[in-house]
């Protein structure tokens, strides 16, 4: 039998592996003109339908408890389901997988920041410096180590939107730690999906009204199948379970595996190149992670 910690590690490794595949599939979706909000809407609609038979009874019996906590649940749904996933798919239309994943790898440090902001967990001077260094790494990637881009405010819009996704997921992970819900993990995921779909529906309808529609063909079916089953359901369940066992801060570190998984896959599949500015940015991010994991008097 595995210890609790080892079990959590397995959950978190699988979650990050499947999420890494989500970046690859999301980039491939851009080649087949699959609209990002459409893909995200169907991803979570089908996930909701799959979970419904297993969660309906518990959710119905605890509907008063859910309504009493509806504000927090709505924020969790919007930050994770509505914002993060849609923006990642949108961003990958304009940016490299490698750049996006390196920026997403700052999330563990951002989780520490939001845990401090919302007074969920205390922080220390090393963690504050770690946040600054990690953000500096993001700036290097955004500017491609070219200061003139910063002075002229000339950025790849995919990179900029990936920053929004980064902060959105960090806020979700921190707030998930804020309260221990009296729901099973699968029912918690279902109510989070439900709340996220509330705002995702109008975004999907607006996208369609602008003429962006998905063709029901083999690439769409394969893409949708992967994002529903693996990053859609399995990763979220594993992530929630991992956080429940070892906490937000320790779980967040596992997101760095995505840099390894996704970069390797992007180089093999899309022939992307790991550039020098990626190395500089990654160095700042890694330095921030190392510092943020040190312990000192809390502030």
C-alpha positions in Angstrom: 0.0 0.0 0.0 1.2 3.5 -0.8 1.5 6.1 2.0 -0.8 9.1 1.8 2.0 11.3 0.5 3.0 8.9 -2.2 -0.7 8.5 -3.3 -0.9 12.2 -3.6 2.3 12.3 -5.7 0.8 9.8 -8.1 -2.4 11.8 -8.4 -0.5 15.0 -9.0 1.9 13.5 -11.6 -1.0 12.0 -13.6 -2.9 15.3 -13.4 0.1 17.3 -14.8 0.8 14.7 -17.5 -2.8 14.9 -18.8 -2.7 18.7 -18.6 0.5 18.7 -20.5 -1.3 16.8 -23.3 -4.0 19.4 -23.1 -1.5 22.1 -24.3 -0.4 19.8 -27.2 -4.0 19.1 -28.2 -4.9 22.7 -27.7 -2.2 23.8 -30.1 -3.3 21.1 -32.6 -6.8 22.5 -32.4 -5.6 25.8 -33.7 -4.4 24.1 -36.8 -7.8 22.7 -37.5 -9.6 26.0 -36.8 -11.5 24.7 -33.7 -12.7 27.8 -31.9 -11.4 28.0 -28.3 -14.6 28.8 -26.4 -16.5 26.2 -28.5 -14.0 23.5 -27.6 -14.0 24.5 -23.9 -17.8 24.6 -23.8 -18.3 21.1 -25.3 -15.4 19.8 -23.2 -17.2 20.8 -19.9 -20.7 20.0 -21.2 -19.8 16.4 -21.9 -17.8 16.2 -18.7 -20.9 17.4 -16.8 -23.1 14.8 -18.6 -20.7 12.0 -17.7 -20.5 13.0 -14.0 -24.3 13.7 -13.6 -25.5 10.1 -12.9 -22.8 9.7 -10.2 -23.3 13.1 -8.5 -27.0 14.0 -8.8 -28.1 12.4 -5.6 -25.4 13.9 -3.4 -25.8 17.4 -5.0 -29.6 17.2 -4.6 -29.3 16.2 -0.9 -26.8 18.9 -0.2 -28.3 21.7 -2.3 -28.8 24.0 0.8 -25.1 23.6 1.7 -24.1 24.3 -1.9 -26.3 27.4 -2.1 -24.8 28.6 1.3 -21.4 28.5 -0.4 -22.5 29.5 -3.8 -20.3 32.7 -4.0 -17.0 30.7 -3.5 -18.2 27.9 -5.8 -19.0 30.5 -8.6 -15.5 32.0 -8.2 -13.9 28.6 -8.4 -15.9 27.7 -11.5 -15.2 31.0 -13.3 -11.5 31.0 -12.6 -10.9 27.4 -13.5 -13.6 26.4 -16.0 -14.6 29.6 -17.7 -11.4 31.7 -17.8 -8.4 29.4 -17.5 -9.2 26.8 -20.0 -10.8 29.1 -22.6 -7.8 31.5 -22.5 -5.2 28.7 -22.8 -6.9 27.4 -25.9 -7.2 31.0 -27.3 -3.6 31.8 -26.5 -2.2 28.7 -28.2 -3.5 30.2 -31.5 -0.7 32.8 -31.2 2.1 31.5 -29.0 4.4 28.5 -28.8 3.5 25.7 -26.4 7.0 26.1 -24.8 6.4 29.8 -24.0 2.9 29.1 -22.6 4.0 26.2 -20.5 7.0 28.1 -19.0 4.7 30.9 -18.0 2.1 28.5 -16.5 5.0 27.0 -14.5 5.0 30.1 -12.4 1.7 29.1 -10.9 3.1 27.4 -7.8 4.7 30.7 -6.8 1.5 32.6 -7.7 -0.5 30.2 -5.5 1.7 31.2 -2.5 1.1 34.9 -3.4 -2.7 34.4 -3.5 -2.7 32.3 -0.3 -1.0 35.3 1.4 -3.4 37.8 -0.2 -6.5 35.9 0.9 -4.9 35.0 4.3 -5.2 31.3 3.6 -1.6 30.5 4.4 1.2 32.7 5.8 4.2 33.6 3.7 7.8 34.7 4.3 10.4 37.0 2.8 11.9 34.2 0.7 8.5 33.5 -0.9 8.0 37.2 -1.6 11.4 37.4 -3.4 10.5 34.1 -5.2 7.3 35.7 -6.5 9.3 38.7 -7.9 11.9 36.5 -9.5 9.3 34.3 -11.1 7.4 37.3 -12.5 10.7 38.6 -13.9 11.1 35.2 -15.7 7.6 35.7 -17.2 8.6 39.2 -18.4 11.8 37.8 -20.0 9.6 35.3 -21.9 7.0 37.9 -22.8 9.7 40.3 -24.2 11.9 37.4 -25.6 14.7 39.0 -23.7 14.4 42.2 -25.8 14.1 45.3 -23.7 12.8 47.3 -26.6 9.6 45.2 -26.6 9.0 46.2 -23.0 9.7 49.9 -23.7 7.4 49.9 -26.8 4.8 47.6 -25.1 5.1 45.3 -28.1 4.1 41.7 -27.0 2.6 38.6 -28.6 -1.0 38.7 -27.6 -1.1 35.0 -27.0 1.7 35.4 -24.3 -0.3 38.2 -22.7 -3.4 36.2 -22.4 -1.5 33.3 -21.0 -0.5 35.6 -18.1 -4.2 36.1 -17.4 -4.7 32.3 -17.5 -1.7 31.9 -15.1 -3.2 34.2 -12.5 -6.7 32.7 -12.9 -5.5 29.2 -12.1 -3.4 30.3 -9.2 -6.4 32.0 -7.7 -8.5 28.9 -8.2 -5.9 26.7 -6.5 -5.5 29.0 -3.6 -9.2 29.4 -3.0 -9.7 25.7 -3.2 -7.5 25.5 -0.1 -9.6 28.2 1.6 -12.4 25.9 2.6 -12.8 22.2 3.2 -16.0 21.4 1.4 -18.5 18.9 2.8 -18.8 17.3 -0.6 -17.1 14.3 -2.2 -14.4 15.3 -4.7 -16.4 14.2 -7.7 -19.5 16.2 -6.6 -17.3 19.2 -5.9 -15.9 19.0 -9.4 -19.5 18.8 -10.8 -20.7 21.9 -9.0 -17.5 23.8 -10.1 -18.2 22.7 -13.7 -21.8 23.8 -13.3 -20.9 27.2 -12.1 -18.2 27.6 -14.8 -20.6 26.7 -17.5 -23.0 29.6 -16.5 -20.6 32.1 -18.0 -19.1 29.8 -20.6 -22.4 29.4 -22.3 -22.8 33.1 -23.3 -19.1 33.2 -24.4 -19.7 30.2 -26.6 -22.9 31.8 -28.1 -21.0 35.1 -28.8 -18.2 33.2 -30.5 -20.8 31.4 -32.7 -22.5 34.7 -33.6 -19.2 36.0 -34.8 -19.0 33.2 -37.3 -16.5 30.9 -35.4 -18.0 27.4 -35.7 -16.5 24.0 -35.3 -16.8 21.4 -38.1 -17.9 18.0 -36.7 -15.1 16.0 -38.2 -12.5 13.5 -37.1 -10.0 16.0 -35.7 -12.7 17.7 -33.7 -14.0 14.4 -32.3 -10.5 13.2 -31.3 -9.6 16.5 -29.8 -12.9 16.7 -27.8 -12.6 13.1 -26.6 -9.1 13.7 -25.2 -9.9 17.0 -23.5 -13.1 15.7 -21.9 -11.7 12.4 -20.5 -8.1 13.3 -19.5 -7.5 17.0 -18.7 -11.2 17.6 -18.3 -12.2 14.9 -15.8 -9.2 12.8 -14.7 -6.8 15.8 -14.1 -9.3 17.8 -12.1 -10.2 14.8 -9.9 -6.6 13.9 -9.3 -5.7 17.6 -8.6 -8.5 18.0 -6.1 -7.5 14.8 -4.4 -3.8 15.7 -4.3 -4.5 19.2 -2.8 -6.8 17.6 -0.2 -3.9 15.3 1.0 -0.9 17.6 1.0 -2.2 21.1 0.6 -2.0 23.9 -2.1 1.6 24.9 -1.7 3.1 21.4 -1.9 0.8 20.4 -4.7 1.6 23.5 -6.8 5.2 22.4 -7.1 4.1 19.4 -9.3 2.9 21.8 -12.0 6.6 22.2 -13.0 6.4 18.7 -14.4 4.3 20.3 -17.2 7.3 22.2 -18.4 9.2 19.0 -18.9 6.3 17.0 -20.4 4.9 19.7 -22.7 8.3 21.1 -23.9 9.4 17.6 -24.8 6.2 16.9 -26.7 6.2 20.3 -28.4 9.7 19.7 -29.7 8.9 16.2 -30.9 5.5 16.9 -32.4 5.6 20.5 -33.6 9.4 20.9 -34.0 9.3 23.9 -31.7 12.7 25.3 -30.6 13.9 25.9 -27.1 15.3 29.4 -27.5 17.9 31.3 -25.4 15.3 33.6 -23.9 13.4 30.5 -22.8 16.5 29.5 -20.8 16.9 32.9 -19.2 13.2 33.1 -18.2 13.2 29.5 -16.9 16.3 30.3 -14.8 14.5 33.2 -13.1 11.4 31.0 -12.6 13.3 28.1 -11.1 15.2 30.5 -8.8 11.9 31.9 -7.6 10.5 28.4 -7.0 13.6 27.4 -5.0 13.4 30.6 -2.9 9.7 30.3 -2.3 10.1 26.8 -0.9 12.5 28.0 1.8 11.3 28.4 5.3 11.8 31.5 7.5 9.7 33.6 9.9 6.3 34.1 8.4 4.9 37.6 7.6 
